[in-house]
């Protein structure tokens, strides 16, 4: 045969190539559905007590119209000698083989290595007997669905390899470009849809910097527009979008479940219906498991449809190297903080690739060293020093500065200096966020002291049970809040903040003692009117005065720096001195309260509760003194000497 004739025939076939590739991709989807159907049927047969999965949505998504297949899984059962009774096994087998042949058709058209794939298909047919009726051996299911190359070739592996070849051909046969997307065989109405998707891709494309990815192809399959984006370099990281009328169905696969969940979270403003995630094994991908999810969005009108496609396209860049960024951030904060930072960077169109381009975790370690010290203990996190909220703020600043700096052309030297200076500020002020907790804790102490004083003052009146019970419940709530402040501070490390954590721990005795005093007072007041003793009244007044002075001391300490005016330092030291004075007066009042037992007119039980109230009020004053002295030592030794 003359070469010209061969070329002519190949040329004629090439005209049909886009349609053949399109048909091959449809066959790929249908083959994967059928293999999933067999795997699910076998799994249900092995574990009949489990609920049979419903694969109807998957069937409809690939364009399979035979509704009888929906009952295959639930009607499957295990037989003797490792065989399975699976309805329509013979037809499923033949459909699978036919799907592979449809995937081979485009390779026949270009003569591109098709012989090797034909030989693999023939070897499979020779080794795997055609099912007899509805009975299928477990070994045959393995030969069809296995994803492990170490276990030998399988129909599943052949389908995967052919899919890669079809993706290459799809790019090759594209007949036009729409804003960077390679498209072929589309309808006129598809242009606006593809353009909307590419508007989103192109709006955020620069956030990946020089990293490969985001290549887009589009074609039409019957009534559906099909858009595929390669995202990044990972084999199992795939996004396929089907647009049919006002409905958009996206299929997303990923080896990292956290990234899949992150991707789903990026669509809060759209009512995307996510199906349950499915996890599958595929050792050929370099990962034992990959995860698949389907999301469906139905637009209200054409504007809503275009807006969704644009938003979808704009989010893909934030998936590139996402897991690497998460791992780098994880060296400085706990998982929740890192996920929050990455979500914030995506929502604000900043991304994480600038951070990675400048070294990722090494960028922050260099900033710590540039500050003259590395305050993190072995295996410690930056959040152990700064706390989760401030660490989140700093990491967001780092990602923003890296992204905006590189995109605006600022030098890497300047960007690194800006991040180092910001981190130095956070380290130098690490104590302030804990002092804010101490101030909230102290304000709770004031509220509790006032409640105790007011309840004692009302003891000479007829008791209002509802009011008293509300005060007791509120006091308990305040005491619990104070405990939470201490719990939140525990685990923070570093010389500076450890001192304030100890302060919070000691100061927690204040609300503990006052809450107990309020409860004991409620028992007394509910017994009926009785005039409180002068010493007990004085103890309550002193506790209130001491709580106010301690709060003033903490609030003043929050503003103190080495360069603070002398008047501010004097205000702080004056508050410390007044707490000391209150404690001495409380000791004296407590002794007078104890002495009043000799003249106590009530019964022994009332005296026991009264004595308990006096003890708790005096304990609160003692705790105020211990806390304010710890605060004094910290301010004089660590803040004013900086």
C-alpha positions in Angstrom: 0.0 0.0 0.0 1.5 3.4 -1.0 2.5 5.7 1.9 0.2 8.4 0.6 -2.8 6.1 0.8 -1.8 5.2 4.4 -1.4 8.8 5.3 -4.8 9.5 3.6 -6.5 6.9 5.6 -4.8 8.0 8.8 -5.9 11.5 8.0 -9.4 10.4 7.5 -9.3 8.6 10.8 -7.8 11.6 12.5 -10.9 13.6 11.6 -12.8 11.1 13.7 -10.2 11.1 16.5 -11.9 13.7 18.8 -15.1 11.7 18.8 -13.2 8.4 19.4 -11.3 10.0 22.3 -14.6 11.3 23.7 -16.2 7.9 23.4 -13.1 6.3 25.0 -13.4 8.6 28.0 -17.0 7.7 28.4 -16.1 4.0 28.3 -13.5 4.6 31.0 -16.1 6.1 33.3 -18.5 3.2 32.7 -15.7 0.6 33.1 -14.8 2.0 36.5 -18.4 2.0 37.6 -18.8 -1.7 36.6 -15.6 -2.6 38.5 -16.8 -0.7 41.5 -20.1 -2.6 41.2 -18.3 -6.0 41.3 -16.2 -5.0 44.3 -19.2 -3.8 46.2 -21.1 -7.0 45.3 -18.3 -9.1 46.6 -17.9 -7.0 49.8 -21.6 -7.3 50.5 -21.6 -11.1 49.9 -18.7 -11.4 52.3 -20.4 -9.3 54.9 -24.2 -9.7 54.4 -25.0 -8.1 57.8 -23.8 -4.7 56.5 -26.0 -2.4 54.6 -25.6 -2.8 50.8 -24.3 0.5 49.2 -26.6 2.2 46.7 -24.6 2.9 43.5 -27.5 4.4 41.5 -26.0 7.9 41.5 -22.7 6.5 40.2 -24.6 4.6 37.5 -26.5 7.7 36.4 -23.3 9.8 36.5 -21.6 7.6 33.9 -24.6 7.5 31.6 -25.5 3.8 32.3 -29.3 3.4 31.7 -29.8 -0.2 32.9 -31.7 0.3 36.2 -31.5 -3.5 36.9 -27.8 -3.0 37.9 -29.0 -1.1 41.0 -30.0 -4.4 42.6 -26.8 -6.3 41.8 -25.1 -5.5 45.1 -28.0 -6.3 47.5 -28.8 -9.6 45.7 -25.2 -11.0 45.7 -24.2 -13.8 48.0 -21.3 -16.1 48.6 -21.3 -19.7 47.5 -19.0 -22.6 48.2 -15.3 -22.8 47.1 -14.8 -19.0 46.9 -17.4 -18.4 44.3 -20.0 -15.6 44.3 -23.5 -15.4 42.9 -23.7 -11.9 41.4 -26.7 -11.1 39.2 -25.9 -10.1 35.5 -22.2 -11.2 36.0 -22.0 -12.4 32.4 -23.3 -9.1 31.0 -21.1 -7.1 33.3 -18.1 -9.0 32.1 -18.9 -8.5 28.5 -19.6 -4.8 29.0 -16.2 -4.4 30.7 -14.4 -6.0 27.8 -16.4 -3.9 25.3 -15.5 -0.7 27.3 -11.8 -1.6 27.0 -12.1 -2.1 23.3 -13.8 1.4 23.0 -10.8 2.8 24.9 -8.5 1.1 22.4 -10.3 2.6 19.4 -8.5 6.0 19.5 -5.1 4.3 19.8 -6.0 2.3 16.7 -6.7 5.5 14.8 -3.2 6.9 15.5 -1.4 3.5 15.7 0.3 4.7 18.9 1.5 1.6 20.8 -1.8 -0.1 20.5 -0.4 -3.6 20.0 1.0 -3.8 23.5 -2.5 -2.9 25.0 -4.2 -5.4 22.6 -1.8 -8.1 23.8 -2.7 -7.4 27.4 -6.4 -7.5 26.7 -6.0 -10.8 24.8 -3.9 -12.3 27.7 -6.6 -11.3 30.1 -9.3 -13.0 27.9 -7.2 -16.1 27.7 -6.6 -16.4 31.4 -10.0 -15.3 32.7 -12.9 -17.6 31.8 -16.2 -16.0 30.8 -18.6 -16.3 33.8 -21.1 -19.1 33.6 -24.5 -17.6 34.3 -24.5 -15.4 37.4 -21.6 -17.2 39.1 -18.2 -15.5 39.4 -15.1 -16.9 41.1 -13.3 -14.7 43.6 -10.0 -15.1 41.6 -11.8 -13.8 38.5 -13.0 -10.7 40.4 -9.4 -10.1 41.4 -8.2 -10.5 37.8 -10.7 -7.9 36.9 -10.5 -5.3 39.7 -7.0 -5.6 41.2 -5.0 -2.3 41.3 -1.7 -3.9 42.4 0.9 -4.4 39.8 2.8 -6.7 42.1 -0.1 -9.1 41.9 0.1 -9.2 38.1 -1.8 -7.5 35.3 -5.5 -7.0 35.5 -8.4 -5.4 33.6 -8.3 -2.5 36.1 -4.6 -1.8 35.4 -5.2 -1.9 31.7 -8.1 0.6 32.0 -5.9 2.9 34.1 -3.1 2.8 31.6 -5.5 3.4 28.7 -7.0 6.4 30.5 -3.6 8.0 30.7 -3.1 7.5 26.9 -6.6 9.0 26.2 -5.7 12.1 28.3 -2.6 12.6 26.2 -4.6 12.3 23.0 -7.3 14.6 24.3 -4.7 17.4 24.6 -3.3 16.5 21.2 -6.6 16.6 19.3 -7.9 19.9 20.7 -9.2 22.0 17.9 -9.3 25.4 19.6 -8.5 27.3 22.8 -10.8 29.2 25.0 -8.9 31.4 27.5 -6.3 28.7 27.8 -8.5 25.6 27.8 -8.0 23.1 25.0 -11.5 22.3 23.6 -13.0 20.2 20.8 -16.4 19.0 19.8 -18.3 21.6 21.8 -21.5 23.4 21.1 -21.8 27.1 20.7 -23.6 27.4 24.0 -20.6 25.8 25.7 -18.3 28.7 25.1 -19.7 30.9 27.8 -19.6 28.1 30.3 -15.9 27.2 29.6 -15.0 30.9 29.6 -16.6 31.3 33.0 -14.7 28.4 34.4 -11.4 29.6 32.9 -12.1 33.1 34.2 -11.8 31.7 37.7 -8.8 29.6 36.9 -7.0 32.5 35.3 -7.9 34.9 38.1 -6.0 32.9 40.7 -3.5 31.1 38.4 -0.6 33.4 39.4 -0.9 32.1 42.9 0.8 28.8 41.9 3.9 30.8 40.7 6.1 28.4 38.6 4.5 25.2 39.8 3.0 23.1 36.9 -0.7 22.3 36.9 -4.2 23.7 36.1 -4.2 22.5 32.5 -7.8 22.4 31.3 -9.5 20.4 28.5 -13.2 20.5 27.5 -15.4 18.5 25.2 -19.0 17.4 24.8 -20.4 14.0 25.6 -24.0 13.8 24.3 -26.0 16.3 26.3 -23.2 17.0 28.8 -20.2 19.4 28.6 -17.2 17.7 30.2 -14.4 19.8 31.7 -11.2 18.2 33.1 -8.5 20.0 35.0 -5.2 18.3 35.9 -4.7 20.4 39.1 -1.2 19.3 39.9 1.3 16.4 39.2 -0.2 13.7 41.5 -1.7 10.8 39.4 -4.8 10.4 41.6 -5.5 14.1 41.9 -8.2 14.6 39.3 -11.2 16.9 38.8 -13.9 16.1 36.2 -16.8 18.4 35.7 -20.1 17.6 33.9 -22.4 20.4 33.0 -25.9 19.5 31.8 -28.5 22.2 31.7 -28.5 24.0 35.0 -26.8 21.1 36.9 -23.1 20.8 37.5 -21.6 17.5 38.8 -18.0 17.4 39.8 -16.0 14.3 40.5 -12.9 14.8 42.7 -10.3 12.3 43.7 -7.4 12.8 46.1 -5.0 10.7 48.1 -5.2 13.1 51.0 -8.6 13.0 52.8 -7.8 16.3 54.7 -7.4 18.1 51.3 -10.6 16.6 50.0 -12.5 17.9 53.0 -10.7 21.2 52.6 -11.8 21.4 49.0 -15.5 20.7 50.0 -15.3 23.5 52.5 -14.5 26.1 49.8 -18.1 26.1 48.5 -19.9 27.4 51.6 -21.6 30.2 49.5 -23.1 27.6 47.1 -25.5 24.8 47.9 -23.4 21.9 46.7 -24.8 18.5 47.6 -21.9 16.2 48.5 -22.3 12.5 48.4 -20.6 10.3 50.9 -16.9 9.9 50.2 -15.6 6.6 48.9 -12.1 5.3 49.6 -10.4 2.9 47.2 -7.1 1.1 46.9 -4.7 1.6 44.0 -1.1 0.7 44.7 -0.2 1.7 41.2 -0.7 5.3 42.3 2.0 5.1 44.9 -0.6 5.4 47.6 -2.6 2.5 48.9 -5.8 4.5 49.2 -7.3 7.3 47.3 -10.6 9.0 48.1 -13.4 10.1 45.7 -16.3 12.4 46.2 -19.1 13.7 44.0 -20.7 17.1 44.4 -23.8 18.3 42.6 -24.9 22.0 42.2 -28.1 23.0 40.6 -28.1 26.7 39.5 -31.1 29.0 39.9 -30.5 30.7 36.6 -27.7 31.2 34.0 -26.0 33.9 36.1 -25.9 31.6 39.1 -24.5 28.8 36.9 -21.7 31.0 35.5 -20.9 32.4 39.0 -20.5 28.8 40.3 -18.2 27.7 37.5 -16.1 30.8 38.0 -15.8 30.2 41.7 -15.0 26.5 41.1 -12.2 27.4 38.7 -10.7 29.9 41.1 -10.4 27.4 43.9 -8.3 24.8 42.2 -5.0 26.6 42.7 -5.3 26.2 46.4 -5.2 22.5 46.1 -1.7 22.4 44.5 0.9 21.3 47.1 -1.7 21.9 49.8 -0.6 18.9 51.8 3.0 20.0 51.7 2.0 23.4 53.0 0.0 21.8 55.8 2.9 19.7 56.9 5.2 22.7 56.9 2.8 24.7 59.0 2.2 21.8 61.3 5.7 22.3 62.7 4.5 25.5 64.3 0.9 24.9 65.4 -1.7 22.2 65.9 -3.8 20.7 63.1 -6.9 22.9 63.7 -4.8 26.1 63.5 -3.0 25.0 60.3 -6.3 24.1 58.6 -7.8 27.5 59.6 -4.8 29.3 58.2 -4.9 27.5 54.8 -8.7 28.1 54.6 -8.1 31.8 55.3 -5.4 32.1 52.7 -7.7 30.5 50.1 -10.7 32.7 51.1 -8.6 35.8 50.7 -7.0 34.7 47.3 -3.5 34.5 48.8 -2.7 30.8 48.8 0.3 29.0 50.2 2.6 28.7 47.3 4.5 31.9 48.0 5.2 30.6 51.5 6.5 27.3 50.0 8.5 29.2 47.3 10.4 31.1 50.1 11.3 27.9 52.0 8.1 27.0 53.9 9.0 26.1 57.5 12.6 27.1 57.0 11.4 30.7 56.3 10.0 30.8 59.9 12.9 29.0 61.5 15.2 31.6 59.8 13.0 34.4 61.2 13.4 32.9 64.7 17.1 32.8 64.4 17.3 36.3 63.0 15.6 37.5 66.2 18.7 36.4 68.2 17.2 33.3 69.9 15.2 30.2 69.2 12.8 30.1 72.1 11.1 26.8 71.2 11.9 23.8 73.4 12.8 20.5 71.7 9.7 19.2 69.9 7.8 22.3 70.9 5.6 24.4 68.7 5.4 28.1 68.2 1.9 28.0 69.4 3.3 26.7 72.8 5.0 30.0 73.1 2.5 32.4 71.5 -0.8 30.6 72.0 -3.0 29.3 69.2 -4.8 32.6 68.3 -1.6 34.7 68.0 0.2 31.9 66.2 -2.7 31.8 63.7 -2.4 35.6 63.2 1.4 35.3 62.6 1.1 32.4 60.1 -1.6 34.3 58.2 0.7 37.3 58.1 3.5 35.1 56.8 1.4 33.6 54.0 0.0 37.0 53.0 3.4 38.7 53.0 5.1 35.9 51.0 2.3 35.8 48.4 1.8 39.5 47.9 5.5 40.2 48.2 6.5 37.8 45.4 3.7 38.9 43.2 4.5 42.6 43.5 8.2 42.0 42.8 9.6 42.8 46.2 13.0 41.2 46.9 13.1 38.0 48.9 15.5 39.7 51.3 12.9 42.4 52.1 10.1 39.8 52.5 12.2 37.8 54.9 13.0 40.9 57.0 9.3 41.8 57.2 8.4 38.3 58.5 11.4 38.4 60.9 10.3 41.8 62.3 6.7 40.6 62.7 7.8 37.5 64.5 10.1 39.4 66.8 7.1 41.6 67.8 4.9 38.5 68.5 7.7 37.0 70.7 8.3 40.2 72.6 4.6 40.6 73.3 3.9 36.9 73.9 3.1 37.6 77.5 0.3 40.1 76.6 -2.2 37.7 75.3 -1.9 35.7 78.5 -2.3 38.9 80.6 -5.5 39.5 78.7 -6.7 36.1 80.0 -5.5 37.2 83.5 -7.5 40.4 83.2 -10.7 38.4 82.2 -10.0 36.1 85.1 -9.6 39.0 87.5 -12.8 40.7 86.3 -14.7 37.4 87.1 -13.2 37.7 90.6 -14.6 41.2 91.0 -18.1 40.0 89.9 -18.0 37.1 92.3 -16.8 39.3 95.2 -19.6 41.8 94.5 -22.1 38.9 94.4 -20.9 37.6 97.8 -21.0 41.0 99.4 -24.5 41.7 98.1 -25.8 38.3 99.2 -24.4 38.8 102.7 -26.0 42.3 102.8 -29.4 40.8 102.0 -29.3 38.2 104.8 -31.3 40.5 107.1 -34.3 40.5 104.7 -36.8 37.9 103.7 -35.0 35.6 101.2 -36.0 35.6 97.5 -35.3 32.0 96.7 -35.4 32.4 92.9 -33.0 35.3 93.0 -30.6 33.5 95.3 -30.6 30.4 93.1 -29.9 32.5 90.0 -26.9 34.1 91.8 -25.6 30.7 92.7 -25.9 29.4 89.1 -24.3 32.5 87.7 -21.4 32.2 90.2 -20.9 28.6 89.2 -20.8 29.7 85.5 -18.2 32.4 86.2 -16.1 29.9 88.1 -16.2 27.5 85.2 -15.2 30.2 82.8 -12.2 31.0 85.0 -11.2 27.4 84.9 -11.4 27.4 81.1 -9.0 30.4 81.0 -6.5 28.4 83.0 -6.9 25.3 80.8 -6.4 27.3 77.7 -3.1 28.7 79.0 -1.7 25.3 80.1 1.0 23.9 77.8 2.4 27.2 76.8 6.1 27.3 77.2 9.0 29.8 77.2 10.5 31.6 80.1 8.2 34.6 79.8 4.8 33.0 79.4 5.5 30.2 81.9 5.5 32.8 84.7 2.1 34.1 83.6 0.7 30.6 83.3 1.7 30.1 86.9 0.1 33.4 87.8 -3.2 32.2 86.1 -3.0 28.9 88.0 -2.5 30.6 91.4 -5.1 33.3 90.6 -7.7 30.6 89.9 -8.0 30.1 93.6 -9.7 33.5 93.8 -12.9 32.6 91.9 -12.8 29.1 93.4 -12.9 30.5 96.9 -15.5 33.2 96.2 -17.8 30.8 94.4 -17.7 28.4 97.4 -18.4 31.4 99.7 -21.5 32.4 97.7 -22.8 28.8 97.8 -22.3 28.6 101.6 -23.9 32.1 102.0 -27.0 30.9 100.0 -27.5 28.2 102.6 -27.5 30.7 105.4 -29.7 33.3 103.7 -32.3 30.7 102.8 -32.7 29.8 106.5 -34.4 33.2 107.1 -33.5 36.8 108.0 -30.5 37.2 110.3 -28.1 40.1 110.8 -24.6 39.3 109.5 -21.7 39.8 111.9 -19.5 42.9 111.6 -16.4 40.9 111.0 -18.0 38.8 108.2 -19.3 42.0 106.5 -15.8 43.5 106.7 -14.3 40.4 105.1 -16.8 40.6 102.2 -16.0 44.3 101.7 -12.3 43.6 101.8 -12.6 40.8 99.3 -14.4 43.2 96.9 -11.8 45.9 97.4 -8.9 43.4 96.9 -10.5 42.0 93.8 -10.8 45.5 92.3 -7.2 46.4 93.1 -5.9 43.1 91.7 -7.9 43.8 88.4 -6.4 47.3 88.3 -2.9 45.8 88.7 -3.4 43.3 85.9 -4.9 45.9 83.5 -2.1 48.3 84.2 0.5 45.6 83.7 -0.9 44.9 80.2 0.2 48.3 79.1 3.7 48.4 80.7 6.9 48.3 78.7 10.5 49.2 79.4 9.9 52.7 78.1 6.6 53.2 80.1 6.2 56.5 82.0 7.1 56.5 85.7 3.5 57.4 86.5 2.2 54.1 84.9 4.8 52.1 86.9 3.7 53.8 90.1 0.1 53.1 89.4 0.9 49.4 89.0 3.0 49.2 92.2 0.3 51.2 94.1 -2.3 48.5 93.1 0.1 45.8 94.3 0.6 47.6 97.6 -3.2 48.0 98.2 -3.8 44.3 97.6 -1.1 43.6 100.2 -2.8 45.9 102.6 -6.2 44.3 102.0 -4.7 40.9 102.7 -3.3 42.1 106.1 -6.7 43.6 107.0 -8.5 40.4 105.9 -6.3 38.4 108.3 -7.3 40.6 111.2 -11.0 40.5 110.2 -10.9 36.7 109.9 -9.6 36.4 113.4 -12.4 38.6 114.7 -14.9 36.5 112.9 -13.5 33.3 114.5 -13.7 35.0 117.9 -17.4 35.7 117.4 -18.1 32.0 118.1 -18.2 32.8 121.8 -21.2 35.2 121.3 -22.9 33.4 118.4 -26.6 33.2 119.0 -27.5 30.5 116.4 -27.1 26.8 116.4 -23.9 24.9 115.7 -24.8 24.1 112.1 -25.3 27.8 111.3 -22.0 28.7 112.9 -20.2 26.0 110.9 -21.5 27.5 107.6 -20.7 31.0 108.8 -17.2 30.0 109.7 -16.9 28.3 106.2 -17.9 31.6 104.6 -15.3 33.5 106.6 -12.6 31.0 105.7 -13.4 31.2 101.9 -13.4 35.0 101.9 -10.0 35.1 103.7 -8.7 32.4 101.2 -9.7 34.7 98.3 -7.7 37.6 99.8 -4.7 35.3 100.3 -4.9 34.1 96.7 -5.1 37.8 95.5 -1.9 38.5 97.4 -0.1 35.4 95.9 -1.2 36.3 92.4 -0.3 40.0 92.6 3.1 39.2 93.9 3.8 36.8 91.0 2.6 39.6 88.7 4.9 42.1 90.4 7.9 39.8 90.0 7.2 39.2 86.3 6.8 42.9 85.5 9.9 44.0 87.4 12.2 41.1 86.2 11.0 40.5 82.7 9.1 43.5 81.3 10.7 46.6 82.7 14.3 45.2 82.1 13.8 44.4 78.4 
